[in-house]
Amino acid sequence: MSSDALFQLGMDLDHRSSTAQTEESQSLCLDPKGSEERNDFFCERNGERYAGTHLIIDLVGAVRLDDLDHIETTLRRCVDAARATLLHIHLHRFATNGGVSGVAVLAESHISIHSWPEHGYAALDVFMCGSADPNATIDVMKQAFSPDKIVVKTELRGREIERWNAGSKRHSMTASASA
């Protein structure tokens, strides 16, 4: 599959004008009637409501994947770039290969990393709701880890919630009990 085909699928962000990045900038995570934040923190894109944007990110040919301090600093920079709220970071470095597994827990969800420095590979998840911008983390990762290639897959989580809840008596009872 050519890189242009991957780009069209939103899977290869070696191209600067990614469809995923463009569409995300058009998301509305605010009350459509005004400028106040929504109480449910759901977003809207192209008339579709969803809970948040989940990026699955693969870094290939990356460096400094065994440097615990560098990874923590990078996660903090990602949080700042995304305008998210950091609750805490937990990282663990494995003695066998120097790989790192960890998570930055956010008020808006999380950023996780699992690295295999011996292969120059890292797998990251960036999931954020509300007005945080998960796509802003991509450039931070490029700068911090200098990957030869970065592959990003985007999923809008919770798009089906209204359909799922339409037939659910439990949700209807919970909604009416809280009203």
C-alpha positions as CSV (number, residue, x, y, z in Angstrom):
1,M,0.0,0.0,0.0
2,S,1.5,3.4,-0.9
3,S,2.0,6.1,1.6
4,D,-0.6,8.2,-0.2
5,A,-3.1,5.4,0.3
6,L,-2.3,5.2,4.0
7,F,-2.6,9.0,4.2
8,Q,-6.0,8.9,2.6
9,L,-7.0,6.3,5.3
10,G,-5.8,8.7,8.0
11,M,-3.1,6.2,9.0
12,D,0.2,7.9,8.0
13,L,0.9,11.3,9.4
14,D,4.2,11.8,7.5
15,H,2.0,14.1,5.4
16,R,1.4,17.4,7.2
17,S,-2.2,18.0,6.2
18,S,-3.7,14.9,7.7
19,T,-7.5,14.3,7.3
20,A,-7.6,13.4,11.0
21,Q,-6.0,16.6,12.1
22,T,-8.2,18.7,9.8
23,E,-11.4,17.1,10.9
24,E,-10.4,17.3,14.6
25,S,-10.0,21.0,14.3
26,Q,-13.6,21.2,13.2
27,S,-14.9,19.3,16.3
28,L,-17.2,21.1,18.6
29,C,-16.7,20.2,22.3
30,L,-18.7,23.2,23.5
31,D,-22.4,23.9,23.9
32,P,-23.7,24.4,20.3
33,K,-26.0,27.2,21.6
34,G,-23.2,29.2,23.1
35,S,-19.6,29.3,24.2
36,E,-20.1,27.4,27.5
37,E,-18.6,24.0,27.9
38,R,-21.0,21.1,27.8
39,N,-21.7,19.3,31.0
40,D,-21.3,15.9,29.3
41,F,-18.0,16.8,27.7
42,F,-19.1,15.0,24.5
43,C,-18.0,16.5,21.2
44,E,-19.6,16.9,17.8
45,R,-18.0,16.5,14.4
46,N,-20.0,16.6,11.2
47,G,-23.2,16.3,13.2
48,E,-22.0,13.2,15.0
49,R,-21.7,13.1,18.9
50,Y,-18.9,11.2,20.4
51,A,-17.2,10.9,23.8
52,G,-13.6,11.6,22.8
53,T,-10.8,11.1,20.2
54,H,-8.6,8.1,20.6
55,L,-5.3,8.1,18.7
56,I,-3.4,4.8,18.3
57,I,0.2,5.9,17.6
58,D,3.1,3.7,16.4
59,L,6.6,5.2,16.4
60,V,9.0,3.3,14.2
61,G,12.8,3.9,14.1
62,A,12.5,6.1,17.2
63,V,15.2,7.0,19.8
64,R,15.4,7.7,23.5
65,L,12.7,5.0,24.2
66,D,14.7,3.8,27.3
67,D,15.2,7.2,28.8
68,L,12.7,7.4,31.7
69,D,13.3,11.1,32.4
70,H,13.0,12.0,28.8
71,I,9.7,10.1,28.4
72,E,8.2,11.7,31.5
73,T,9.2,15.2,30.2
74,T,7.7,14.3,26.8
75,L,4.4,13.2,28.3
76,R,4.2,16.4,30.3
77,R,4.9,18.4,27.1
78,C,2.2,16.4,25.3
79,V,-0.3,17.2,28.1
80,D,0.6,20.9,27.8
81,A,0.3,20.9,24.0
82,A,-3.1,19.3,24.2
83,R,-4.3,21.7,26.8
84,A,-5.2,18.8,29.0
85,T,-5.1,18.5,32.8
86,L,-2.5,16.1,34.3
87,L,-3.6,14.2,37.4
88,H,-0.5,12.0,37.7
89,I,2.2,10.0,35.7
90,H,3.3,6.5,36.5
91,L,6.2,5.0,34.5
92,H,8.1,1.7,34.8
93,R,11.4,0.9,33.2
94,F,12.1,-2.8,32.6
95,A,15.6,-4.1,33.4
96,T,15.6,-6.7,30.7
97,N,15.5,-4.4,27.7
98,G,15.2,-0.9,29.1
99,G,11.7,-0.6,27.7
100,V,9.2,1.7,29.4
101,S,5.5,1.2,30.1
102,G,3.5,3.9,31.6
103,V,0.6,6.3,31.7
104,A,-0.2,9.9,32.2
105,V,-3.6,10.0,33.8
106,L,-5.6,13.1,32.7
107,A,-8.8,14.6,33.8
108,E,-9.7,14.2,30.1
109,S,-8.5,10.5,30.0
110,H,-4.9,9.3,29.4
111,I,-1.7,9.0,27.4
112,S,0.0,5.6,27.6
113,I,3.3,4.4,26.2
114,H,5.0,1.0,25.8
115,S,8.4,1.0,24.3
116,W,10.8,-1.6,22.8
117,P,14.1,0.4,22.5
118,E,15.9,-2.6,21.1
119,H,13.6,-2.4,18.1
120,G,13.2,1.4,18.0
121,Y,9.5,1.0,18.4
122,A,6.9,2.5,20.8
123,A,3.2,2.1,20.9
124,L,1.2,5.0,22.4
125,D,-2.5,5.6,23.1
126,V,-3.8,9.1,23.4
127,F,-7.4,9.3,24.4
128,M,-9.0,12.7,25.3
129,C,-12.4,14.1,25.8
130,G,-13.7,17.6,26.2
131,S,-11.9,20.4,24.6
132,A,-8.4,18.8,24.9
133,D,-6.6,18.4,21.5
134,P,-5.0,14.9,21.2
135,N,-3.6,15.7,17.8
136,A,-1.4,18.3,19.3
137,T,0.7,15.5,20.9
138,I,1.9,14.2,17.6
139,D,4.4,17.0,16.8
140,V,5.7,16.8,20.4
141,M,6.3,13.0,20.0
142,K,8.0,13.6,16.6
143,Q,10.4,16.2,18.1
144,A,11.1,14.1,21.2
145,F,11.6,10.6,19.7
146,S,12.8,11.5,16.1
147,P,11.0,8.5,14.6
148,D,11.7,7.5,11.0
149,K,7.9,6.9,10.7
150,I,4.9,7.7,12.7
151,V,1.6,5.9,12.1
152,V,-1.6,7.3,13.6
153,K,-5.1,5.7,13.6
154,T,-8.0,7.8,14.9
155,E,-11.2,6.5,16.5
156,L,-14.0,8.6,17.7
157,R,-15.1,6.8,20.9
158,G,-18.7,6.6,22.0
159,R,-20.2,7.4,18.6
160,E,-22.8,4.7,19.1
161,I,-23.9,5.7,22.6
162,E,-27.2,7.2,21.6
163,R,-28.1,4.2,19.6
164,W,-26.9,1.9,22.4
165,N,-28.9,3.7,25.0
166,A,-32.1,4.0,22.9
167,G,-33.2,0.5,23.9
168,S,-31.6,0.4,27.3
169,K,-34.1,0.4,30.2
170,R,-31.2,0.7,32.7
171,H,-30.1,4.0,31.1
172,S,-33.6,5.4,31.0
173,M,-34.2,4.6,34.7
174,T,-30.8,6.2,35.6
175,A,-31.6,9.3,33.6
176,S,-35.1,9.7,35.1
177,A,-33.8,9.0,38.6
178,S,-31.2,11.8,38.3
179,A,-33.7,14.3,36.8
